[in-house]
Amino acid sequence: MNISELRLELEEDLAWRLEELRHLRNCLLGGSAVDQWEAKSMRAILVMQYAHLEGFTRNALSMYVDLINELGLLAHEVHPQLLASALAAEFKELTAASADPALESEGKLTRRAKSHVSFLGRLRELSNSPLSIAAELAVSTEMNLGNDVLRRNLYMLGIPEDRVERSQYVAIEFVKTTRNDIAHGSRKEVIKAGLFEAHRKKCEQFMSDLARIITTAASEEWFRVSAASE
């Protein structure tokens, strides 16, 4: 995948998501004055917006990972965060080995020692072979896409978190929290139209900005140790 192909894929993924959100908004709110917007309509839009926020963020970052993998870089060529992302499965195994009851006969200390040696063996392999990052492990939204999860994902891919505006982090957190409240049956009060509109616009702008950030990160190779990412 080259930069032009990455940009095109990001634009296509973003376009249909924004179109679907606009269609839903027009259907539910288009014919009403702002002061007559129904809470159930705004809630439905926010639930759909969260789905697209999470989906687009995961896809965009995964495309970035695919591009990095195709370059066949060595461990010493990339920032430590990228190496840590490449070792995501090994970090997971380190924890699992210590807690696996099937290996209990070996003793806790022996299991820990073996897992450490196995980890270092894998680290040695990575030092002499092209880096390969599993996007499904490195790009994680399993705790729901919010402020902390987004910052973590950007950090692990070597993308400075301040490339995303503070107000957008706040908006994403609002949409995530509202979506969770609705899922749990606790969000029944009226949502203020002004608050709804402000966060809706910020989240849509975030998706557009993320496409630009990913394209810039790829073209300027922020993942390389020698790249200037500030």
N, C-alpha and C positions, 0 to 999 in steps of 0.2 A: 504494500500500500504506500503510495507516495502522498505528498502534501495535498495535491489537487484532488486525489481520490478521497482523502480524509475529509477535506472541506466539503466535498459534494455529499458524502454520506451523512455528515453532521447536518448539513442544510436540509437534506431530504427528511431525515428523522425529525428534525425540529419543525419543519413546515406542516406535516400532517398533524402533529400534536397540537400546535397552536391553532390550526384550523378547526380541530375537533373541539377545543376549549371555546373558541369563538362561537361555533355553532350551538353548543350547549348553552352558553350565556345568552345568545340571541333568542333561543327557544324559551328559556325560563324567565328572562328579565327584559328582553328587548322591547316588549310592548307596555312596560310599566314605568311609572315615575319612580325616581330613586327612593322617595319616602314610602313607596308602596311595595318595595321588594320584600318577598316572603322569606322568612328564615329558612324554610325547607329548601327553597330554590338555591339560596346562597350556600347552604350546607352541601347540597348535591354537587355544586360546582367546585367547592373546595376539596371534596373527596376525589373528584376526577382530576383536579389540578395536582393533588399530591401524587396520584398514580403516574401522571406524566412527568412530574418533577423527578421522582425516583427513577422512572424508566429511562428518561433522557440522560440523567446524570450517570447512571450505570452504563448505558450504551456508549456515551461520549468518552468516559474514562477507559472503558474496555477497548475502544478503537485506538486510543492513545497507547495502551499496553500492547496491542497487536503490532502497531507501527514500531515500537521499541524492540519487540521480539524479533521482527523481521530484519533488523539491523545487525543482529548477531554480535552484540557488544560483549566485551569481557568485564568481569567484576570490577577491575581497577579503573575502568573507563566511566563508570556511572557513580552517582551520588550514593551514599550508604543506604538511604531510604529505598532505593530501587533494589539493592542487594537484599535488604530485609524483606521486601515484597516477594522476591524470587524464592526466599526461604520460608514463605508463609506455611507451607505444608509441613516443613521440618519443625517449625516452632510449635505447630499444633501437635505433632507426634511427641515432642518433648513432654508436653503436659499429659497426653494420653498414656504414654508409657509408664509414668509414675503412678497413674491411677488404675491401671489395668489389672483386675483381680485374677485373670488367667495367668499372669506372670508372678503371682504372689509368692510362689515357692522359691523364687530367686532372691527374694529379700528386697526391700525398698532401696537400700543403698546400691546394691548391684544393678538393679534396673536403672537407677538414675545414672550410674557410671556408664552403662552400656548406651543409654540414649545420648549422653554427652559425646561419647566417642563417635557414635553414628552421625551425630549432627556435624561434628568437626570433619568427618570424612566427606560428607556432602559439601561442606564449605570448601574443602580442598578441590573437589571436582569442579565446583563453580568457578574457582580461581583460574582454571585452565580450559574452560569450555564456554561457548556462547551463553549469555544470560537468557533464561526463559522464565517469564513471569506468568503464573496462572491467573488470568483476569478474574475468574470466579472467586478466587481467594483474596487477591490483592484489593479488588474493588468490592467492598462489603457494605451492604445496606441492611443487614440482618436485624439491626437494632432500630430500623426505620431511619430514613434520611432526615436528619435534623442538623443543627448547628455543629455538634461535636463530631458526628459521623462524617459530615462533609469535610470538615477541617482535617480529620484523620486521613481520609482518602486522598485529599490533595497533598498532604504532607508526605504520605508513603510513595507518591509518584513524583516527588520533587517539585511540586507546583506551589509557589508561595501562597499562603492563605489570604494575604492582603490583596491578591488579585481580584478577589470577590469583595464587593462592598459590604460594609458592616450592616447596612439596612437590609441587604438581601439575605444575610444570615438570619436576621430577626424575622423576616417574612417567611422564610422556609421553616423556621421553628414554629411560627404561628400556624401555618398550614398543617404541619405534622401533628401538632398538639390537638388542633381542631379535628382533624381526621381521626385520631385515636379516641378522642372524647366521643365522637359520633359512633364509632365502632363499639365503644363500651356503653353506649346509651346514656352518657352523662351530659351531652351538649344539646340542650333543648331550648335554651334561652335565645332571644333575638340577637343576631349578630349585627352590629352597627354597620350601615352601608358604607360609611367613609372608611372604616377599618378594613372591611372586606375588599373594597376597591383598591386601597393603597397596597395591601399585601398581594392581591391578585396581580397587579401591574408589576410589582417588584419581582415576583416569582417568574413571570413571563420574561421580564428583562434579564433575570438571572440565566435562564436557559439560553437566550441569545448571546449573552456575555460569555457563558461557558463554552459555547461553540467557538467563539473568537479566541478565548484563552487557550483552549486545546490546540487550535490551529497554530497560534503563536508559539506555544511551548514546543510543538513538533518542528516548526520551521526554524526556530532558534536553538533547538536541541537543549532544552533546560535540563534534561536528564543526564547530560554529560558533566563530568567533574569540571571541565574547562569552560562550560557554558556560563555566561553571566545571566543569572535569573532575577536580578534585582533591577 
